[in-house]
Amino acid sequence: MDFTLTEAQRELAALTREIVESSGAPWADLVKAGVVPEDPAELGVLEHCAVLVELGRAVAAVPYLPATLAQTALALSGRRVDPATVLSVALAEDPAGAKTAVPCATSAEAFLVASGDEVFLVQAADLDIAPQVLLDGSEAGTFAFTGGGEPVEGVTPGWLTTRYALGLCAYQLGVTERALELTAEHARTRVQFGRPIGAFQAVAQRLADAYVDVSAIRLTLWQAAWRLAEGLPAEAEVATAKFWAADAGHRVAHTAVHVHGGTGIDMGHGVHRYFTAAKRAEFELGGATAQLLRLSAAM
């Protein structure tokens, strides 16, 4: 099946790339440019994924995924919020507490909390938030959700978690695509023993494997996104996309570090940002084994 993006979707992705590469205030400029629209219905699943791939390529520190997902969920329940408003999503593991490392926890004005079989809108002022710094240096936090807030009608925890996971897969695709590009360029220009290191068989094999892994992340992401966009059952496809994003993302991240050698573990080097972003997405997706178990249950 052809998952090629439409011209409008490609233009949206190109606009996103231009903003995150040149703007000093990317979140404000994404809102101003309409990448975060006033009416969430203007963009669908495929458009959001196209934007998130570009944000992953830049490892952009913007709250796009949780904010737009929350805005879309609220719009489904008949509520509208200013697109510039930072909202976040807390996917509770059980009714007694919220998920560890809620993104944008210290900057969000409110949270959509999935707890039990309901979703609640909870104001940040009503929560005791403990700030955290995630693996990639971005801000987050934790809080205990013991009830309260306003129920969000028409949105289920399953709807929320499925689309959040798909968004993470899209972001991971962007991270791994760019990490592979940087690594391939390094292999072409780094010379050892009178030859570019990419000419050595072991390095070439690692890069070839990484290419296959990135292709698998891409294919499974767009397959799952397309089915969701068409309103088709996608439980197995999303679990498959999560598996590849977590498992292949792990391998690509380590390949980038290993091929870069000593510079790969230098926290001041650009490739380290992609390593930590890929690892964070891997951990947040739940790891490859968890996705295989979900996939086997779905089958």
Salt bridges, closest charged atoms under 4 A:
ASP39 OD1 - ARG80 NH2 3.30
GLU54 OE1 - ARG17 NE 2.67
ASP136 OD2 - ARG280 NH1 3.12
GLU150 OE1 - ARG79 NH1 3.16
GLU177 OE1 - ARG57 NH1 3.52
GLU177 OE2 - ARG218 NH2 2.92
GLU181 OE1 - ARG57 NH2 2.89
GLU181 OE1 - ARG178 NH1 2.91
GLU185 OE1 - ARG188 NH2 2.65
ASP213 OD1 - ARG251 NH2 2.75
GLU237 OE1 - ARG227 NE 3.57
ASP247 OD2 - ARG251 NH1 2.67
GLU282 OE1 - HIS250 ND1 3.38
GLU282 OE1 - LYS279 NZ 2.85
GLU284 OE2 - LYS99 NZ 4.00
GLU284 OE1 - ARG280 NE 3.65
